[in-house]
Amino acid sequence: MFELATQTFEVHSGPVPHVIVDGVFGEGPSRAMLAHLVALEPAFAPAGVGGEGARAGFRQNLVFGPDAHFHEPRERTFEETIAGRASRSVLLAGIDAWLMSRDFRELMESAPAPLHALSTANRWETQVSRYGAGDRYGWHLDRLGDETRQVSIVYYLFEEPHRFDGGVLELSSGLARNGERFGGEAKAIAPFHDRAVIFSARAVHRVTETELQSDAFGDGRFSVNIFCGVG
C-alpha cells in the first residue's frame, strides 16, 4: 500500500524534533481512506477533554474512535485485533501495515529521540478528528502517565483543493497548562492531504481555529491521531 521510494521525508530539530512525511499512502489509498471516514459521519461525536480547570473552548471538534468501532470481542490480544480489523477498515489496515513495516521501522531507528521509539513500538491508539467552522484545540500534550504514548503522529486526510482555512498544527518548545502556553518557541506546520507529522507525545502543540467554506461534513479538515508506545 505504500513505498518509501514514493514518500518524501523532512527531519527537523526545532523547536522540538519532528519528522514530516508527504505521500504516505499515495493518491488512491488515501482517497479511499477519506471516503471511508466520511461514510462514518454518524459515528462522530463532540470531543471532550477531562481535567479540572480546563478553559472553556479549550477543545472543540468532532472525534471518532476507530479502534473500538472496529473491534470484536473475540479479539483478545493486540495482534489478534490488528489481524481482524484489517478487513473491516481500510484506514486501520493502512496505518497498521505502515507502522509494522520493516522498512519504516528500520528508517525510524535513525530518527532523533524519542521518535526512534517507533522502531520498537508494540502498541498504538487511533483517534480521528474532524475540524469544522470555529473548531480548534488549545495547547496540550498527548502523553499519559506511562509509556503507552511515547510518539504522536498526525496524519491528514481531506478534499483537495481543500475547503477550509486555518486548522494549522503548531509545535512548541514551551510548557502548557489548561490550553495555555508558557514560554518557548512555536512553529506552524501546514496541513496537506496524505501528510504525516511525527513528534514526541511530550511536545506541546495545538491546532489553530478552522474556518470552513461549506457546511458539508466531507469538506472538513480530517486528521488521524496515532499515539504509539510500548504496552
HUDALIN-V457024 format. One record per pair of residues at least 24 apart in sequence whose ideal C-beta (glycine too) atoms are under 10 Angstrom apart, sorted by the first residue. I is the first residue (numbers start at 1). J is the second residue. D is the distance in Angstrom with one decimal. If there is no record, write none. Layout:
# HUDALIN-V457024
i & j & d
I & J & D
I & J & D
This chain:
# HUDALIN-V457024
i & j & d
1 & 25 & 5.9
1 & 26 & 7.7
1 & 28 & 9.3
1 & 29 & 5.3
1 & 30 & 9.8
1 & 32 & 9.9
1 & 90 & 9.2
1 & 93 & 7.8
1 & 94 & 5.4
1 & 95 & 9.9
1 & 97 & 5.8
1 & 98 & 7.6
1 & 101 & 9.3
2 & 26 & 6.6
2 & 29 & 7.4
2 & 30 & 9.7
2 & 94 & 7.4
2 & 97 & 7.5
2 & 98 & 5.9
2 & 101 & 7.6
2 & 103 & 9.1
2 & 104 & 8.4
2 & 194 & 9.9
3 & 101 & 9.7
3 & 103 & 8.2
4 & 101 & 8.7
4 & 103 & 5.1
4 & 104 & 7.2
4 & 106 & 9.6
4 & 107 & 6.8
5 & 103 & 9.5
7 & 98 & 10.0
7 & 103 & 10.0
7 & 104 & 9.3
7 & 107 & 9.6
7 & 194 & 9.4
7 & 196 & 9.1
8 & 195 & 9.6
9 & 107 & 7.9
9 & 111 & 9.5
9 & 196 & 10.0
9 & 198 & 9.6
10 & 189 & 9.8
10 & 197 & 9.6
11 & 110 & 9.2
11 & 111 & 7.2
11 & 112 & 7.2
11 & 115 & 8.9
11 & 198 & 9.6
12 & 112 & 9.1
12 & 171 & 8.9
12 & 187 & 7.9
12 & 189 & 9.0
12 & 197 & 9.8
12 & 199 & 9.3
13 & 112 & 6.7
14 & 171 & 9.1
14 & 173 & 7.4
14 & 185 & 7.2
14 & 187 & 7.1
15 & 170 & 9.5
15 & 171 & 6.2
15 & 172 & 5.9
15 & 173 & 3.9
15 & 174 & 8.1
15 & 184 & 6.5
15 & 185 & 4.2
15 & 186 & 6.5
15 & 187 & 5.4
15 & 203 & 8.7
15 & 204 & 9.3
16 & 112 & 9.5
16 & 171 & 5.5
16 & 172 & 7.3
16 & 173 & 5.5
16 & 174 & 9.7
16 & 184 & 8.9
16 & 185 & 9.2
16 & 186 & 9.9
16 & 187 & 8.4
16 & 199 & 6.2
16 & 200 & 6.3
16 & 202 & 8.5
16 & 203 & 4.5
16 & 204 & 8.0
16 & 205 & 8.6
17 & 111 & 7.7
17 & 112 & 4.1
17 & 113 & 7.3
17 & 114 & 8.0
17 & 115 & 6.0
17 & 116 & 9.8
17 & 171 & 9.5
17 & 198 & 9.0
17 & 199 & 7.0
17 & 200 & 6.8
17 & 203 & 8.2
18 & 111 & 9.6
18 & 112 & 8.7
18 & 115 & 7.6
18 & 152 & 9.6
18 & 169 & 9.6
18 & 171 & 6.0
18 & 187 & 8.3
18 & 189 & 7.7
18 & 197 & 6.2
18 & 198 & 6.2
18 & 199 & 4.1
18 & 200 & 8.1
18 & 203 & 7.5
18 & 205 & 9.5
19 & 107 & 9.5
19 & 108 & 8.2
19 & 111 & 6.1
19 & 112 & 8.3
19 & 115 & 6.2
19 & 118 & 9.3
19 & 151 & 9.8
19 & 153 & 9.2
19 & 196 & 8.2
19 & 197 & 7.5
19 & 198 & 4.3
19 & 199 & 7.8
20 & 189 & 6.7
20 & 190 & 9.8
20 & 192 & 9.3
20 & 195 & 6.7
20 & 196 & 7.4
20 & 197 & 5.5
20 & 198 & 7.8
20 & 199 & 9.6
21 & 98 & 9.6
21 & 104 & 9.3
21 & 107 & 9.9
21 & 153 & 8.9
21 & 155 & 8.7
21 & 194 & 9.1
21 & 195 & 6.9
21 & 196 & 4.4
21 & 197 & 7.8
21 & 198 & 7.0
22 & 156 & 9.9
22 & 192 & 6.6
22 & 193 & 9.5
22 & 194 & 6.9
22 & 195 & 5.1
22 & 196 & 8.1
23 & 192 & 9.5
23 & 193 & 9.8
23 & 194 & 5.8
23 & 195 & 8.1
23 & 196 & 9.6
24 & 94 & 8.4
24 & 95 & 9.3
24 & 98 & 6.9
24 & 104 & 9.9
24 & 153 & 9.6
24 & 155 & 6.5
24 & 156 & 9.2
24 & 157 & 10.0
24 & 193 & 9.9
24 & 194 & 5.5
24 & 195 & 7.1
24 & 196 & 5.1
25 & 90 & 9.9
25 & 91 & 9.8
25 & 94 & 5.6
25 & 95 & 9.1
25 & 97 & 9.5
25 & 98 & 7.5
25 & 155 & 8.8
25 & 157 & 9.5
25 & 194 & 6.1
25 & 196 & 9.4
26 & 94 & 10.0
26 & 194 & 7.2
27 & 160 & 9.7
27 & 193 & 9.0
27 & 194 & 7.5
29 & 90 & 7.5
29 & 91 & 9.7
29 & 93 & 9.5
29 & 94 & 6.0
29 & 194 & 8.7
30 & 91 & 9.8
30 & 94 & 8.4
30 & 155 & 9.1
30 & 156 & 9.2
30 & 157 & 6.3
30 & 158 & 9.9
30 & 160 & 10.0
30 & 193 & 6.5
30 & 194 & 4.3
30 & 195 & 9.7
31 & 157 & 8.7
31 & 159 & 9.3
31 & 160 & 9.5
31 & 193 & 8.8
31 & 194 & 9.0
32 & 90 & 5.3
32 & 91 & 8.7
32 & 94 & 8.7
33 & 89 & 9.0
33 & 90 & 5.7
33 & 91 & 4.7
33 & 92 & 9.4
33 & 93 & 9.3
33 & 94 & 6.3
33 & 95 & 8.8
33 & 128 & 10.0
33 & 155 & 8.9
33 & 157 & 5.8
33 & 194 & 9.0
33 & 222 & 9.1
33 & 224 & 8.2
34 & 90 & 9.9
34 & 91 & 8.9
34 & 156 & 9.8
34 & 157 & 4.5
34 & 158 & 6.9
34 & 159 & 7.4
34 & 160 & 9.8
34 & 193 & 7.9
34 & 194 & 9.4
34 & 218 & 7.8
34 & 222 & 6.7
35 & 90 & 8.6
35 & 157 & 9.6
35 & 218 & 8.5
36 & 66 & 9.3
36 & 89 & 6.8
36 & 90 & 5.0
36 & 91 & 5.5
36 & 92 & 9.5
36 & 93 & 9.9
36 & 94 & 9.8
36 & 157 & 9.3
37 & 64 & 7.4
37 & 66 & 8.5
37 & 89 & 9.6
37 & 90 & 9.6
37 & 91 & 6.6
37 & 128 & 6.1
37 & 130 & 7.9
37 & 157 & 6.6
37 & 158 & 9.8
37 & 217 & 9.6
37 & 218 & 8.7
37 & 220 & 9.8
37 & 222 & 5.8
37 & 224 & 8.4
38 & 130 & 9.2
38 & 157 & 9.3
38 & 159 & 9.2
38 & 216 & 9.2
38 & 217 & 6.4
38 & 218 & 4.3
38 & 219 & 9.5
38 & 220 & 9.0
38 & 222 & 8.2
39 & 218 & 9.3
40 & 64 & 6.2
40 & 66 & 8.1
40 & 69 & 7.6
40 & 70 & 10.0
40 & 89 & 9.2
40 & 91 & 9.3
40 & 128 & 8.3
40 & 217 & 10.0
41 & 130 & 8.7
41 & 217 & 4.9
41 & 218 & 8.1
41 & 220 & 9.9
42 & 217 & 9.9
43 & 68 & 10.0
43 & 69 & 6.0
43 & 128 & 9.2
44 & 128 & 7.7
44 & 129 & 9.2
44 & 130 & 5.9
44 & 217 & 8.0
44 & 220 & 9.5
44 & 222 & 9.9
46 & 135 & 10.0
47 & 127 & 9.0
47 & 129 & 7.2
47 & 130 & 9.5
47 & 131 & 10.0
47 & 135 & 8.9
47 & 137 & 7.9
49 & 137 & 8.5
49 & 138 & 8.8
49 & 140 & 7.7
49 & 178 & 9.7
49 & 179 & 8.5
51 & 140 & 9.6
51 & 177 & 9.7
51 & 178 & 7.5
51 & 179 & 9.9
52 & 178 & 9.1
53 & 177 & 8.0
53 & 178 & 5.0
53 & 179 & 9.5
54 & 138 & 8.3
54 & 140 & 9.2
54 & 177 & 9.4
54 & 178 & 5.1
54 & 179 & 6.2
55 & 138 & 6.8
55 & 177 & 9.8
55 & 178 & 5.4
55 & 179 & 4.6
55 & 180 & 7.2
56 & 179 & 9.3
57 & 134 & 9.2
57 & 136 & 7.5
57 & 138 & 7.7
57 & 179 & 8.1
57 & 209 & 9.8
58 & 136 & 8.7
58 & 137 & 7.6
58 & 138 & 4.4
58 & 139 & 8.8
58 & 140 & 7.9
58 & 178 & 6.8
58 & 179 & 3.8
58 & 180 & 9.1
58 & 206 & 9.7
59 & 129 & 9.5
59 & 135 & 8.7
59 & 136 & 7.4
59 & 137 & 4.8
59 & 138 & 6.5
59 & 140 & 7.8
59 & 179 & 7.7
59 & 206 & 9.6
59 & 207 & 8.8
60 & 131 & 8.6
60 & 132 & 9.1
60 & 134 & 6.7
60 & 135 & 5.0
60 & 136 & 5.9
60 & 137 & 7.7
60 & 138 & 9.4
60 & 207 & 10.0
60 & 209 & 8.9
60 & 210 & 9.4
61 & 129 & 5.3
61 & 130 & 6.3
61 & 131 & 4.9
61 & 132 & 7.3
61 & 134 & 9.5
61 & 135 & 4.2
61 & 136 & 7.4
61 & 137 & 6.5
61 & 167 & 9.3
61 & 207 & 7.8
61 & 210 & 8.0
61 & 220 & 8.8
61 & 221 & 8.8
61 & 223 & 9.3
62 & 128 & 8.7
62 & 129 & 7.2
62 & 130 & 4.4
62 & 131 & 8.0
62 & 132 & 7.2
62 & 135 & 7.8
62 & 217 & 8.7
62 & 220 & 7.9
62 & 222 & 9.6
63 & 127 & 5.9
63 & 128 & 6.6
63 & 129 & 5.5
63 & 130 & 7.5
63 & 225 & 8.8
64 & 126 & 9.5
64 & 127 & 7.4
64 & 128 & 4.4
64 & 129 & 8.1
64 & 130 & 7.5
64 & 222 & 9.5
64 & 224 & 9.7
65 & 125 & 8.6
65 & 126 & 7.7
65 & 127 & 5.8
65 & 128 & 7.7
66 & 91 & 6.2
66 & 92 & 5.7
66 & 95 & 9.0
66 & 125 & 9.8
66 & 126 & 5.4
66 & 127 & 7.8
66 & 128 & 6.2
66 & 224 & 8.3
67 & 92 & 7.6
67 & 124 & 8.9
67 & 125 & 6.1
67 & 126 & 5.3
67 & 127 & 8.0
68 & 125 & 9.9
68 & 126 & 9.8
69 & 128 & 9.7
70 & 126 & 9.6
78 & 122 & 7.2
78 & 123 & 6.2
78 & 124 & 9.0
78 & 231 & 7.8
79 & 122 & 9.2
82 & 124 & 9.7
89 & 126 & 9.4
91 & 126 & 7.9
91 & 128 & 7.8
91 & 155 & 9.3
91 & 157 & 8.4
91 & 224 & 6.9
92 & 126 & 6.5
92 & 224 & 9.5
94 & 155 & 9.4
94 & 224 & 9.7
95 & 124 & 7.8
95 & 126 & 6.4
95 & 153 & 8.6
95 & 155 & 7.4
95 & 196 & 9.8
95 & 224 & 6.9
95 & 226 & 6.4
96 & 124 & 8.2
96 & 126 & 9.0
98 & 153 & 9.3
98 & 155 & 9.1
98 & 196 & 8.7
98 & 226 & 9.4
99 & 124 & 6.1
99 & 153 & 8.3
99 & 226 & 7.5
99 & 228 & 6.9
100 & 124 & 9.7
108 & 151 & 8.8
108 & 198 & 8.2
108 & 228 & 10.0
111 & 151 & 9.1
111 & 198 & 7.6
112 & 200 & 9.4
113 & 200 & 8.4
114 & 150 & 5.6
114 & 151 & 6.4
114 & 199 & 9.4
114 & 200 & 5.2
114 & 201 & 8.1
114 & 202 & 7.6
114 & 203 & 9.5
114 & 229 & 9.7
115 & 150 & 8.9
115 & 151 & 5.8
115 & 152 & 9.8
115 & 153 & 9.7
115 & 198 & 5.7
115 & 199 & 7.3
115 & 200 & 7.0
115 & 228 & 9.7
116 & 150 & 9.8
116 & 151 & 8.8
117 & 147 & 8.6
117 & 150 & 4.5
117 & 151 & 5.4
117 & 200 & 9.0
117 & 201 & 9.4
117 & 228 & 7.2
117 & 229 & 7.0
117 & 230 & 7.5
118 & 150 & 8.4
118 & 151 & 5.5
118 & 153 & 8.3
118 & 198 & 7.2
118 & 226 & 10.0
118 & 228 & 5.9
118 & 229 & 9.5
120 & 150 & 9.7
120 & 228 & 9.9
120 & 229 & 9.7
120 & 230 & 7.0
121 & 147 & 9.8
121 & 148 & 9.7
121 & 150 & 7.3
121 & 151 & 7.0
121 & 226 & 9.8
121 & 227 & 9.8
121 & 228 & 4.3
121 & 229 & 6.0
121 & 230 & 6.5
121 & 231 & 9.1
122 & 228 & 9.1
122 & 229 & 8.3
122 & 230 & 5.8
122 & 231 & 6.7
123 & 147 & 9.0
123 & 148 & 5.8
123 & 149 & 9.0
123 & 150 & 9.6
123 & 227 & 8.7
123 & 228 & 7.2
123 & 229 & 5.7
123 & 230 & 6.4
123 & 231 & 3.7
124 & 148 & 8.9
124 & 149 & 9.1
124 & 151 & 8.9
124 & 153 & 8.3
124 & 226 & 5.5
124 & 227 & 6.3
124 & 228 & 4.4
124 & 229 & 7.4
124 & 231 & 9.2
125 & 149 & 7.5
125 & 225 & 8.3
125 & 226 & 7.2
125 & 227 & 4.6
125 & 228 & 8.3
125 & 229 & 8.8
125 & 231 & 9.6
126 & 153 & 9.5
126 & 155 & 9.4
126 & 224 & 6.3
126 & 225 & 7.2
126 & 226 & 5.4
126 & 227 & 8.0
126 & 228 & 10.0
127 & 223 & 9.2
127 & 224 & 7.5
127 & 225 & 4.7
127 & 226 & 8.1
127 & 227 & 7.8
128 & 155 & 9.5
128 & 157 & 8.6
128 & 222 & 6.6
128 & 223 & 7.4
128 & 224 & 5.4
128 & 225 & 7.4
129 & 154 & 8.8
129 & 167 & 9.7
129 & 207 & 8.0
129 & 220 & 9.3
129 & 221 & 8.3
129 & 222 & 7.1
129 & 223 & 5.1
129 & 224 & 7.9
129 & 225 & 6.2
130 & 157 & 9.8
130 & 158 & 9.3
130 & 210 & 9.7
130 & 217 & 7.4
130 & 218 & 9.5
130 & 220 & 4.6
130 & 221 & 7.2
130 & 222 & 5.3
130 & 223 & 8.2
131 & 158 & 9.3
131 & 164 & 7.3
131 & 166 & 8.3
131 & 167 & 4.9
131 & 191 & 9.4
131 & 207 & 6.7
131 & 208 & 9.6
131 & 209 & 8.8
131 & 210 & 4.2
131 & 211 & 9.9
131 & 212 & 8.1
131 & 220 & 5.9
131 & 221 & 4.2
131 & 222 & 7.9
131 & 223 & 7.6
132 & 164 & 7.9
132 & 167 & 9.4
132 & 210 & 6.5
132 & 211 & 9.3
132 & 212 & 5.0
132 & 214 & 9.6
132 & 215 & 8.1
132 & 216 & 9.6
132 & 217 & 8.1
132 & 219 & 8.4
132 & 220 & 4.8
132 & 221 & 7.8
133 & 164 & 8.4
133 & 166 & 9.9
133 & 209 & 9.1
133 & 210 & 6.9
133 & 211 & 6.3
133 & 212 & 4.2
133 & 213 & 9.0
133 & 214 & 9.3
133 & 215 & 7.9
133 & 220 & 8.9
134 & 166 & 9.6
134 & 209 & 6.4
134 & 210 & 7.1
134 & 211 & 7.7
134 & 212 & 8.3
135 & 164 & 9.5
135 & 166 & 9.0
135 & 167 & 7.6
135 & 207 & 8.0
135 & 208 & 9.9
135 & 209 & 7.1
135 & 210 & 4.9
135 & 211 & 9.5
135 & 212 & 8.4
135 & 220 & 8.2
135 & 221 & 8.1
136 & 166 & 8.1
136 & 167 & 8.3
136 & 179 & 9.5
136 & 206 & 7.6
136 & 207 & 5.9
136 & 208 & 6.3
136 & 209 & 4.3
136 & 210 & 6.8
137 & 167 & 9.6
137 & 169 & 9.4
137 & 179 & 8.5
137 & 205 & 8.6
137 & 206 & 5.9
137 & 207 & 4.2
137 & 208 & 8.8
137 & 209 & 9.5
137 & 210 & 9.8
138 & 176 & 8.1
138 & 178 & 8.0
138 & 179 & 3.0
138 & 180 & 7.1
138 & 181 & 8.5
138 & 205 & 9.9
138 & 206 & 5.6
138 & 207 & 8.6
138 & 208 & 9.9
139 & 170 & 8.4
139 & 172 & 7.1
139 & 174 & 7.8
139 & 175 & 8.8
139 & 176 & 4.1
139 & 177 & 8.2
139 & 178 & 8.7
139 & 179 & 5.7
139 & 180 & 6.0
139 & 181 & 4.2
139 & 182 & 8.7
139 & 184 & 9.9
139 & 186 & 9.1
139 & 204 & 5.7
139 & 205 & 7.2
139 & 206 & 4.7
139 & 207 & 9.9
140 & 176 & 5.8
140 & 177 & 9.2
140 & 178 & 9.0
140 & 179 & 6.8
140 & 180 & 9.9
140 & 181 & 9.6
140 & 204 & 7.2
140 & 205 & 7.0
140 & 206 & 6.9
140 & 207 & 9.6
141 & 172 & 9.9
141 & 175 & 9.3
141 & 176 & 6.2
141 & 200 & 8.5
141 & 201 & 6.7
141 & 202 & 5.7
141 & 203 & 6.5
141 & 204 & 5.5
141 & 205 & 7.3
142 & 199 & 9.1
142 & 200 & 8.7
142 & 201 & 4.3
142 & 202 & 8.0
142 & 203 & 8.2
142 & 204 & 9.9
142 & 205 & 8.1
142 & 225 & 7.6
142 & 226 & 9.9
142 & 227 & 5.7
143 & 200 & 8.0
143 & 201 & 4.1
143 & 202 & 5.0
143 & 203 & 8.9
143 & 227 & 8.5
143 & 229 & 8.8
144 & 201 & 8.2
144 & 227 & 8.4
144 & 229 & 8.9
146 & 229 & 7.9
146 & 230 & 8.9
146 & 231 & 8.0
147 & 201 & 9.7
147 & 229 & 5.1
147 & 230 & 4.9
147 & 231 & 7.3
148 & 201 & 9.2
148 & 227 & 7.4
148 & 228 & 8.8
148 & 229 & 4.5
148 & 230 & 7.2
148 & 231 & 4.7
149 & 200 & 9.7
149 & 201 & 4.3
149 & 202 & 8.9
149 & 226 & 9.9
149 & 227 & 4.3
149 & 228 & 7.4
149 & 229 & 5.1
149 & 230 & 9.9
149 & 231 & 9.5
150 & 200 & 7.4
150 & 201 & 5.6
150 & 202 & 8.4
150 & 227 & 8.4
150 & 228 & 6.4
150 & 229 & 4.1
150 & 230 & 7.1
151 & 198 & 6.5
151 & 199 & 7.4
151 & 200 & 6.4
151 & 201 & 5.9
151 & 202 & 9.6
151 & 203 & 9.6
151 & 226 & 8.5
151 & 227 & 7.7
151 & 228 & 4.6
151 & 229 & 7.0
152 & 197 & 8.4
152 & 198 & 7.4
152 & 199 & 5.7
152 & 200 & 7.1
152 & 201 & 4.7
152 & 202 & 9.1
152 & 203 & 7.4
152 & 205 & 8.1
152 & 225 & 6.9
152 & 226 & 7.1
152 & 227 & 5.8
152 & 228 & 7.5
152 & 229 & 9.8
153 & 196 & 5.6
153 & 197 & 7.1
153 & 198 & 5.1
153 & 199 & 8.1
153 & 201 & 9.8
153 & 223 & 9.8
153 & 224 & 7.9
153 & 225 & 7.5
153 & 226 & 4.1
153 & 227 & 8.0
153 & 228 & 6.8
154 & 189 & 8.7
154 & 191 & 8.4
154 & 195 & 8.6
154 & 196 & 6.8
154 & 197 & 4.8
154 & 198 & 8.2
154 & 199 & 8.2
154 & 205 & 8.6
154 & 207 & 8.8
154 & 223 & 5.2
154 & 224 & 7.4
154 & 225 & 5.9
154 & 226 & 7.8
155 & 193 & 10.0
155 & 194 & 8.1
155 & 195 & 7.4
155 & 196 & 4.5
155 & 197 & 8.1
155 & 198 & 9.5
155 & 222 & 9.2
155 & 223 & 6.6
155 & 224 & 4.3
155 & 225 & 8.1
155 & 226 & 6.8
156 & 190 & 9.5
156 & 191 & 4.7
156 & 192 & 6.2
156 & 193 & 5.9
156 & 194 & 7.0
156 & 195 & 5.0
156 & 196 & 7.5
156 & 197 & 8.2
156 & 221 & 7.6
156 & 222 & 7.1
156 & 223 & 5.3
156 & 224 & 7.9
157 & 191 & 9.7
157 & 193 & 6.3
157 & 194 & 7.4
157 & 195 & 9.4
157 & 221 & 8.9
157 & 222 & 4.5
157 & 223 & 7.2
157 & 224 & 6.8
158 & 191 & 7.4
158 & 192 & 9.0
158 & 193 & 5.6
158 & 194 & 9.7
158 & 218 & 8.6
158 & 219 & 7.9
158 & 220 & 7.0
158 & 221 & 5.4
158 & 222 & 5.3
158 & 223 & 8.4
159 & 193 & 7.7
159 & 214 & 9.8
159 & 216 & 9.1
159 & 218 & 6.6
159 & 219 & 6.0
159 & 220 & 8.9
159 & 221 & 9.7
159 & 222 & 9.2
160 & 192 & 8.4
160 & 193 & 5.1
160 & 194 & 9.1
161 & 193 & 9.7
162 & 191 & 7.8
162 & 192 & 8.5
162 & 193 & 7.3
162 & 212 & 9.9
162 & 213 & 8.8
162 & 219 & 8.2
162 & 220 & 9.6
162 & 221 & 7.2
163 & 211 & 9.9
163 & 212 & 6.7
163 & 213 & 4.5
163 & 214 & 5.4
163 & 216 & 7.9
163 & 218 & 9.1
163 & 219 & 4.2
163 & 220 & 8.3
163 & 221 & 9.0
164 & 191 & 8.9
164 & 210 & 5.4
164 & 211 & 6.3
164 & 212 & 4.9
164 & 213 & 6.4
164 & 214 & 8.8
164 & 219 & 7.0
164 & 220 & 6.8
164 & 221 & 5.0
165 & 208 & 9.7
165 & 209 & 9.2
165 & 210 & 7.3
165 & 211 & 4.4
165 & 212 & 8.2
165 & 213 & 7.6
165 & 221 & 9.5
166 & 191 & 9.4
166 & 207 & 8.5
166 & 208 & 5.1
166 & 209 & 5.2
166 & 210 & 4.6
166 & 211 & 5.3
166 & 212 & 9.1
166 & 221 & 8.3
167 & 191 & 5.9
167 & 207 & 6.1
167 & 208 & 6.6
167 & 209 & 7.8
167 & 210 & 3.9
167 & 211 & 8.3
167 & 212 & 9.0
167 & 220 & 8.8
167 & 221 & 4.1
167 & 222 & 9.8
167 & 223 & 8.3
168 & 206 & 9.0
168 & 207 & 7.1
168 & 208 & 4.6
168 & 209 & 9.2
168 & 210 & 8.9
168 & 221 & 9.6
169 & 195 & 10.0
169 & 197 & 6.1
169 & 199 & 9.0
169 & 205 & 6.3
169 & 206 & 7.7
169 & 207 & 5.9
169 & 208 & 8.2
169 & 223 & 8.2
170 & 204 & 9.1
170 & 205 & 6.2
170 & 206 & 5.3
170 & 207 & 7.7
170 & 208 & 6.6
171 & 197 & 8.1
171 & 199 & 5.9
171 & 200 & 9.3
171 & 203 & 5.7
171 & 204 & 7.5
171 & 205 & 5.0
171 & 206 & 8.8
172 & 203 & 7.4
172 & 204 & 4.6
172 & 205 & 6.6
172 & 206 & 7.9
173 & 203 & 8.1
173 & 204 & 7.6
174 & 203 & 9.9
174 & 204 & 5.5
175 & 204 & 6.5
176 & 203 & 9.7
176 & 204 & 4.3
176 & 205 & 8.5
176 & 206 & 8.3
177 & 204 & 9.7
179 & 206 & 8.0
180 & 206 & 9.9
181 & 205 & 9.5
181 & 206 & 7.5
191 & 221 & 6.4
191 & 222 & 9.5
191 & 223 & 7.2
193 & 222 & 9.2
195 & 223 & 9.6
196 & 223 & 9.7
196 & 224 & 8.6
196 & 226 & 8.5
197 & 223 & 9.3
198 & 226 & 9.1
198 & 228 & 9.0
201 & 227 & 6.3
201 & 228 & 8.0
201 & 229 & 7.4
